[in-house]
Amino acid sequence: MSVVVVGAGPAGVRAVERLVAAGLRPIWIEEAPDGGGRVFQKPPPGFSRGHRALYGADHGRAFALHAALAALKPLTDWRPDTLVWNLRPGDLDVVSDGTHERLGWERIILCTGAMDRVVPIPGWTQPGVTSLGAAQIALKTQGLAIGRRVALCGTGPLLLLLAQQLTKVGAPPVLVLESAAWSTTLRAVPGLAWNPAAALRGMAWRAGLKVQTGAVPLRVEEGCTALRWRDSRGWEHRTEVDAVAMGWGLKPETQLADLAGARFAFDRLQRLWLPERDAAGRASVPGVYLAGDGASIGGSVVAELAGTRAALAVLQDIGEKPDPLETTLLDRALAREARFRRALERAFPYPHALAAAMPDETLLCRCEAITAAEMRASAAPEINRGKAATRVGMGRCQGRLCGPPAAEVLAQAIGCDIAEVGRLRGQMPVKPVVL
Amino acid sequence: MTRADVLVLGGGGAGCSAALHLARRGADVVLLERGLVGSQASGVNHGGVRQQGRHPAEIPLAIRSRALWSRMRELCGTDAEFDPCGHLKLARGEAEEAELLRWNEMAAEHGLKASMLGRNAIRAQHPYFSDRVVAGSLLAEDGSANPRLLASALARSAREAGATLLEHHEVTAIEPGFRVEASGREFEAPVLLNCAGFWGGKIAETFGEPVPVYPLNPNMLVTEPLPFFCTRNLGVVGGDVYLRQIARGNVIFGGGRGESDPALPTSRPLPEPAFAAMARAVEIIPHLADAMIIRCWTGIDGGMPDALPVLGPSRTTSGLIHAFGFSGHGFMLGPAIGAILSELVLDGRTDVPLEAFDIGRFARQTALAEDASKTRLE
């Protein structure tokens, strides 16, 4: 039985752990040099900060995950630094350090993680502008602040967390723009076990941060010297900066699920097309399982649970009989987390109106240098037709970055619902490769 | 029931051009397309606009179409990025060089002036070629265009000229006469144009003239943008690889076949032919060795065993005219095919010889086995 697990973040580690416990020896593929995922990414060799300094309140979970990762590597066919660039029924094309290989699979668990979700604004492609996630990784793994006068724009817990982390290292941001209005965040409170509004406000207060809520960035000036932005009352401001980080939540890396032929459905809350799966993580294609943020954004706690659950589904499907209590408890925990997650999505929604209304001159697709005006002018009936007419999504990222905002722009331009413009079709290779 | 003078099945380059030419001459045309216009072979091919290297029977078609390409903007409001950059066909050995010479001589009889580049000239003009390239034949008036733009532009102009083009209208029944059912609607016309690409085979079969058409899925690749080096559209004798560099620097190339299931329809590129095409490209242009491939794609065309289309009146049914099976080189011909079809319908004749494309040439062959239409895709 050839079982493959793609990804060694929280979902991948727990999936592999459960498979190994059942006596299997999966092929375990990780694109990065080591596991941990983005959330528990390890510093490069030679950096000596401890878990507590790196992962804060989550240091215990980080330590446990890293310990499991280290213990599991020798019990699997561990392949770090390896990119899966194509996936077909039964086989898989990988490349590692320039060497290509074709692997077979009968069951595959995709734990492909997520990337930052951005809204292009004029000036966003200049040096000095980065994503919240990238800014946090630079800080976490190498102790590097992205600038001396940093503006942070986005929504949700990561925004304030990063602001707090930058403050702690002596580089407090000069500006923090949270696109969700307090009223929006507060309305979602009843669905949450804790109160994010209060928690975040407390966190911001402790860090001495002033957070503009209901505020959005408008333009990064030439040379990334200043940020133009709009406050919740509609007033425009200009703040001098030397670096900007932006990110409005995360976006699952679903390209492999797409190549596997999984059926996708539009998720109204996340405003994204997500691969369909059952409660255990089974995709619509036999033998394909999905777990973690690569399937639907849920955070690292959900990812660990979902990783174990997907592994149990594999075991069930190959005729093993895991303890029903184990699956029941996991399903219950996942359902609880899902309720929390839905409330969090409502508290910090993706600012789709900002994307839909981006100025005409905005570089919507940075790979191919296509403006929002060109996408609007195409007046295409669906997004792949818009891609054909304008090249949006034809470049090296294949729309991973610009796909969702391009759909918002097109849907508004032709006056239809966002779900009706569809999603960009993915093609191999999922990331650029030398053949 | 919708009545028309002409029903066109298939919204590729040929079908859309036929609708446009017929509507411009006052005919009442309805075109039915299962998906979106230009979704398959017409929209996802390499974009070569070449007369170079064609079968002698296709040369008059190509010459006619090349003339249309020069006035594409008048025809459909865009030149579809047509660039008459020349098509250079390369020889990788003496036998291939002899083949180029033979073709040039034959083409000269049709009035095409290809010029031969020998070993020294090709080295001097194209220093990026490897020693494997020993000669080339350049047809300077050939070039390339952007396939994604052509069919939709022809469709737009056809609509402006008064034709009715219905997308997402899959034909579910055809009866002689002709009565066609699509998406629950009925259409009737005395003339039926079969421009349905690979699926044209099924339509022909409905009228008792099966042909051995198979789904042809050209495996296409594009590199990241590279420093500009190559102005010509490039091919090789044998056609196992073809390349062009677009103004943005990306090199678009193809070779080999992807896989498809025309019933869905779905198609996808495959890694093995991608590796093989890359190896062949590097064999003639060594500095492509480290170029990153950013995307691959394919689509579904109708391939014929003799690589010639089925083009002309049905042998069994009057009023039915076929134009399908362009075997991977129909993009450039599409505009002229539409013009020729409009002449066959309205004038009963055309000045381009069509004998070689007669559907009757397959009369003694049997139909394909059912599942032979399915390539590797599971």
Interface residues (C-beta under 8 A of the other chain):
Chain A: N86 R88 P89 G90 D93 H100 R102 E368 P381 E382 R385 A388 A389 M394 G395 R396 Q398 Q427 M428 P429 P432 V433 V434 L435
Chain B: L36 G38 G43 R148 L149 S152 L221 V222 E224 R248 R268 P269 P271 A274 F275 M278 A289 D290 A291 M292 I293 I294 R295 C296 W297 E378
